[in-house]
Amino acid sequence: MMQFSHEPVLLQETLSVLAPRPGEVFVDGTVGGGGHSRAILERIAPHGRLIAIDQDKNALAAAKETLAPWREHVTFVHNNFANLQDVLESEGVQKVDGILMDIGVSSHQLDEGERGFSFNTEAPLDMRMDRDKDLTAAQLVNELDAEELTRILRDYGEELWARRIAEFMVARRKNHGPIETTGQLVDVIKAAIPARARRRGPHPARRTFQALRIAVNDELGVLERAVNDGIDCLKTGGRLALITFHSLEDRMVKKIFQHRAAGCQCPPGLPQCACGNQAHVKILTGKPVQAKEDELERNPRARSAKLRAVIKVLNGREGE
């Protein structure tokens, strides 16, 4: 098994908003290498419990090693955090005190070149976070028409050259056979984007790889369900924290938090509320929390990380 050398992003900031205390029950919906979970366990010990979820079996194996000192207090679950309610029900847990979700591709997945997440490593076009699933990036680029590929690159990658890249993909597989590796896909992308545009900004394949990864793993659909279910699974006074790594995720989390934090939505001027809508959460982070310079020096991958958090309320109050 590959050794994970993963530094948890925004660790102190995450602990500050989650405020774990001894004896509490927490969920890490994306346990990864276990860095965040270890810090949570240190604070909920000696009688707390952590439910550690990940759809990546390699991540779970690494987390089991990292969290071995607390093994009696951790339940490891191979699943997707979108199925949080089912996981808790199967574990006999109704509500929890805190939930952490660290969204998107992890450092170790990028470092495992054979997974096909990185445009810097020659590998099969895979990109599955859960390798028990069937759909791969190779299937998308070789089976979808130009219209659907354009939509994926535009909507999930915010790629300015989405149409042209999609057309080049279709032409490449028609004239030269399937696009099977990351290197072949990078060549197609570079051919599609004019040289002057390739010289500006990040790697020209970054947005396309992001878009395909999101599509393969249905990341935005999973995220929407997970955030809403996560709020529903909190005790009153419980906290939910999410760390995102690109603007699509962050905007979705912000929108859901704002919706769930809204109280009465009646038109102004009514003598009393007629809609009956009540706030479910209070937002703890007015603006997303980002990494400070000292963390960025140690871990450049933290540069795009944004932390948002809410606390569960009942009738506008944090306590029962």
N, C-alpha and C positions, 0 to 999 in steps of 0.2 A: 504494500500500500504506500502511496505517495505521502511523504511527510508534509504537513501543512505548516507554513511559516506565516500565519495570518495575524496581523496586528488589528485588533478590533477598532473600527473607525468611530470617532466621536465618543469614546468610551466614558469619560468623565461627564460629558454633557448628557449622555443617555442615562447614566446612573442618577444624575441630578433630577431629571424630569420623572423618572420612574420611581425614585425614592423607595427602593426595596427595604423591607424591615423583617426582623426575625419572625419566623413562623408563617410567612406569607406563601401563597401559591402563585407561581409565575409560569408563563409560557414564552419560550423562545421559538417563534414560528419558522425561523431560518437559522438553525443552530450553527451551520458552517463548521469551522474549526473549534468552536466552543469558547472563544475569547470573551464575548459578552456574557455568555452563560456562567462562566467561571466567576466573573465579578459579581453577578447577581447572586449566585449560590453562596459566596462568601458573606453576603449581607443578609440572606434569609436563613442561614444556619443558626442553630443546629436542628430546628424542627420544621423548616420550610420544605417546599417541594417544587421541583422544576419539571415541566413537560417540554422536552426538546424535540422539535419536529424538523425534518428536512426531507426533501424529495430526492436528494442525492445520497446514495448509499455510501460513497466514499467519504462524504462529509460526516455522516453519522458515525462511521468507523473511527475517523479522526477525533470526533468529539468525545467518543467513549474513552479514548486514551487521555485526552485533556482533562476530562471531568471524572476520571477514575477515583480520586479521593472522596467524591461525593456520590458515588454510584448508588448508595442506598436511598438517596433523595432525588434521583433523576429517573424519569421515564423517557426512553428514546422511542420515537415513532417515525417510521418511514412513511411519509404522506406529504401532501401539499397543504400549505397553511390555509388554502381556500376551504379545506374540509375541517376547519377548526372545531366547529360545533359537533361534528361526528366524532372527532378525536376525543374531545372532552367527555362526551356522553359514554364512549366506550371505556373511558378511564374512571367513570363514576364521579366526575367533577361537574358541578353545575355552573359556578361562577369563579373567576380568578381575580387576584389582586393586581396583576400587571401582565402586559403582553408587549413583547418586542418583535418587530419584523424588520429585517435588514434586506432590502429588496434588490433584485437584479442578479446579474452574474457575479460570482465571488472571485476573490483573488486566486484561490486554488484552482477554480475551473479555468480561468485564463491561463494559469501556469501549466495545466495539463494539456499540452499541445494537441494530443490525439483527440480531444473532445471537439475540436473544430470551432471554438469560440473566438480564437485570435486570428487576426489577419496577418500576424507576424510569423506564424508557424505553419508549415506545410502539413496538412492533415485532411482526412475525409471531412466532407461537409456534413457535420452532425448537428451540434448545438442543442442537443437534448439535455436538460437539467436532470430529468428522470429518465434513465436509459431503459427503463421498462416500457416506456411509451414508444409508439411506432413512428410518428411523424418526424422527419429530419429536414434540415435545411436543403439538402440535395433534392428531396422530393419537391419542395417548393420551387426552386429555381429551374427544375427540369420539367415540371408538369403544369405549372400555372401559365396562363396566357399573359401577354404584355400588359393588358388592362389591370388584371389583378395584381401582378407584380408591381406595377406603378403605384397602385393604391397602398400596398404594404410599405414600399420604400418612402412614399410621401407621408403617410399617416403615422408610421411607427419610427421612421428614421428622420423625418423632416428634411429629406434629401431634395435639394434644388434640382438635381439632374435625374430625378426618379424616372421620368418617361424615357429618357435616352438610355439610361442603364438597363431598364427593363427590355427595351427593344434590342439592345446589344446582347443581352442574355439569350433571348429567343433566337436571334440570328446565330449566335455561337453554337447553340445546341443543334440547330438545324443544319449548319454547315460542317461542324466538326465533332458532333456527338455530345453526350451529356457533360455537364459541368460537375465534376465529382470531387474536387479538392478545393481547399481554401486558396491555394495559389492560383488555380485556374480562374476562380471567381475574382480574385484581386486583379488579374490581368484583364479580365472583361471590364471591370469597373474603370481601371486606368485608361483603357482604350476608349471608353464612353465619355469620360470627363475631359474636356479640352485642357491642354497643358497649362495654360495660364491660370485656370481655376484650380488645378492640382497643386500648384505652387503656393497657394494660400491656405492657411488654416491647418487643421489636423490631417491625419492620413486620409486619403480620398476614399478608402473603403470603410472607414469607421461607421458612418451612418447606415450604410447598407447592411453591414454585419449586425449592428444593433437592431435594425428593423427585422431582419430574418430571425434573429434570436427571440425577439418579442413575439413574433408570429408563431414560431415553432412551439413555444411554451405558453402561448395565450397569456402573456404576463399581465396585460392591462385588465383583461376580464377576470383573471385570478385575483389581482390586486383589489379591484372594486368589491368583489365578494368578501375577500378576507378582511378589509377594513371595516365594512359594515357588520360582519359577523363578529369581528373582534370587539367592537363596541358593545354589541349585545351580550357578549360573554363576560363582560366585566362586572364585578360587584360595584355598587355605588361607592364612589371614592377610589375605584380602581383606575389605573392609568394605562394608556396605549401609546407607544412610541414607534414611529416608523422612520427608517433611514432610506432615502431614495438617492439615485445616482444619475438621473437625467430628468429633463424638464417635463416630459410627458407624465412620468410617475408623480412628480412633485405637484403638478397642477391637479391631477386626479385626487391625490390625498387632500390637498387644500380645499378642493370643492366639496368633497365628502364631509370633511370636518366642519366646514362652514354650514352645510346643510343640516348636519346632526346637532349643531350648536344653536340653530335658529329656534326661537320661541314662537310666539304668536305671529302669524303672517296675515292677519286681517288687514283690510284697508284702513288707513288712519281715519280717525273720527268716529269709529263705532263706540258706543257707550261701554261695551264689554266684549271680550273675546268670543267669537263665534266659531273659530276654526278648531279650537281645542289642541292645537299643536304645542308641544312642550319641548324644551331643549333636552337632549340626551347627554350632551357633553359640554364641558367648558374648555376652550382652547388654551393651552399652556404656553404656546410659542406663537407670538404675534407674527414674527417673521421666522423663516426656517433658520435653525442654528447650523452654522458651518464651522469647519475646522479652522483652528488658529494656526498662525505661521509655524510654531514649533512642531505641531503635528504634521503639517505639510512637508516640513524638512525631513521628517522621519519616514513619512508615508505619502508620496505624491498621489497615490490613488484616492486619497481622501479629498482631493481638490473639488470634486463634483458632488460630494456627499452633502445631503440636506436632511436635517432632523426636524420632525414635527411631532407634537404630542398633545393629547387631550386627557381630561379626567372625567370619569362618568359622574353624572349628577342625577338627582331625583327631584323633580319640581324646583329645579334651579339650585339645589343644595347638594353639597358633596357628601354629607353624612347621611346615614340611614334615618 
